[in-house]
Amino acid sequence: MLACAVAGALVLAGCGGGQGGGTGDPSGYGSQDVNPRDPDSLRDGGTLRLPLNDLPVNYNYNHVDGHGEWARDVLWALMPRAFDQSKDGDPVLNADLLTDAGLVSTLPQVIRYRINDRAVWSNGRPITWEDFAAQVRANNGSDPAFRFVDKTGYADIERVERGGTDKEVLVTLRRPFAEWQGRLFYGLYPKEMNGDPAEFNGWHTEPKITAGPFRVEKIDTTARSIALVRNERWWGRPPRLDRITWTAGDRAWPDRLADNEIDAYEIDANVDLLDRARAIPGVKIRRAATGQRTHITFNGAPGRPLADPALRRAVAKAIDREAIAQRVIGPIVGWAKPLGNHIYPIGSKGYRDNAGAAPTTTFDPESANRELDALGWVRQGSGTGSIRARGGQPLRLNLVIFRDDLEYEQIAKEIAVQLVEVGVEVVIEPVPSARFYPDFVHAGNFDLTAFGWVLTGPPFSDSVSIYQEPKGGDVGLNYGRIHDPVISEKFAEGTAELDNSKRIEIGNEIDRLVWDEVHHLPLYAEPGAYAVRENLANYGARGLADWDYTKVGFNP
C-alpha cells in the first residue's frame, strides 16, 4: 500500500476470449491494458464509480500517514505534479503544471522550472515559486514538526529562489541528485499547507486546496464516500467525465459491479474476485505489470526479538517464498516466481536476481533449526510444533496484517505454518485498515508485517527512505528500524551518480547487502489485474503509469 518501492511483471494467464491472455513472461514490464481511445471520441460526461478499501487517513500524500495507494488514486485527480510516470515508469514532464524543466548547470546542480502561466490553486491564487520553496522547507528534514514521509532529494536542496518572474523557479542543490525528475515535487502542495506543520499534518478529512482537473464536491465520512466534480478553474484539457466517486466498504465488489453500482475494481491476488468478474456480462479483465511488491517487513528495533540479525536470518531461512507465491498468486498467474531484488522490478534494466547468491536467507529449514539451536532458543518439548524458548521467554512473533483481506490472510497462515515447523510461534493480528499504518506499522507495533511497496518514481531514489537511519520519530519508510550505515553510504553514492549504468551496479551492490541483513523479505509482484466495464476507456491496468483522469471516459 505504501508508495515507495519496486515491483515485478507478473501477468494473468489462461484468460482468453478478450479477457486478458498471457504466459507469465516477465517481458510484460512497461505495458498497459486500459482500452486506449482518443478522448475526443468518448462521450462527454458521465460518472466513474470506484470502490476503496477505506478512506485515506490523511490527504497530504507527502505525510507519513497519507503516502498510500488509496490516497494517491484520489489525489491524482486533484493535485499537480512536476513529472508524470509513463507506462514504463520513466518520468515525463507534466505540461499542465510546467512548460519546461531542465538543468541550468551541473556544478552546482541548478534546476529551472517554468510554471504554466494559467496554473492556479482552487482558492484562485496562482501557483508560484513560493509553493515550490515551501514544499522543500516542509520535506527536507529541517523541522521535525512536519511529519513528512520521505526527504530524499529535498534534503539535498540548498535553496529555492524566484527566477525572472513568480512563475520561474530556480532550485540549487548542494550535491548532485541524479533522479530529480521522478522524485522532486511529485505531488505539489500549496504554501498554505507546507508553511504550517499543523496544516501539513492535519488534512485528515479533506484536501483543502487543490489544483487538478477535478475538485472535491463532498467527502462523507459517515457514508465513507468521496465525490469529485469538474474543476471550473482547471486550465488544461477538459476531462471527459463529469464526476468521479469512490465508496469504501466491504469487498463485495463483484456483486456491486454486476448490479451496476461500480464500474471497475482491482482484483489484486484474489482468485474469487477474478473468477466472479469473468462471469459478469460486459466486463473485461485488463492486466499489466504492476508497481506493487508484496513483502514481509522484520522489526529490528531495540528491544524487539528480531533486533538480533542472526535470529532474523534464521527466521528468514524458514520462510518458503516460492510456496507463498504459488499459494497466493499461483492460481491467478501462469507462473509464480518470487522476487529476487529489493530495488529493481523484474523486466527492468536494473533487475538482477540476487536472492540466489544470498545463502543467509535461502529457504533451508534444516539450517534454520541448527542456527536457532546455536542461538540458545531451545524447543520446549519434542517433535514438530514444539515452541522454542530462551531465558523463559517463548519465541513468539506477532504478524500484523490488514483485517478482512484474503491475500494477506493467506500469506499470514502460510508463514505461521512454515515457522512453527522450526519452533517459532506466529500470532496473527488482523487490524482495521484505518489503524494499520498509523497505529501499528508507523508506530513499530509488530514483529512481522506484510504489505506492498508501490513504485512511484525511479527505483533507486524511491528506495532510499526504506533504509534510512531512524532518528527519533523520523524513520522515513524504515518501519522495521533496521539500519546499516554502509547501505546509507552506498545510497548517497548512487543518488549522486549521473551515469545510469553505474547507478544500477551500485543498486545491485546495495541489494546484496540488504539480503544479508534481512531488512525485509520480498515475496512477489502483484498480478496487476482489474475487472472493468468494457465500455470504459483509458482506464484499467495502468502498468507503472499515473492515472490521467482527463482521458478517462465511456465509449458512446
Helices and strands as residue ranges (DSSP letters): G 26-28, G 39-41, E 47-52, H 69-75, E 83-85, E 91-93, E 98-106, E 109-115, H 129-139, G 154-156, E 157-162, E 168-173, H 180-183, H 191-194, H 197-201, E 214-220, E 225-230, E 243-248, H 253-258, E 264-266, H 271-278, E 283-287, E 292-298, G 305-307, H 309-317, H 321-328, G 355-357, H 365-374, E 378-379, E 388-390, E 393-394, E 396-402, H 406-420, E 425-431, H 433-435, I 436-441, E 448-454, H 459-463, G 464-467, H 485-495, H 500-517, E 520-525, E 529-533, E 536-537, E 553-554
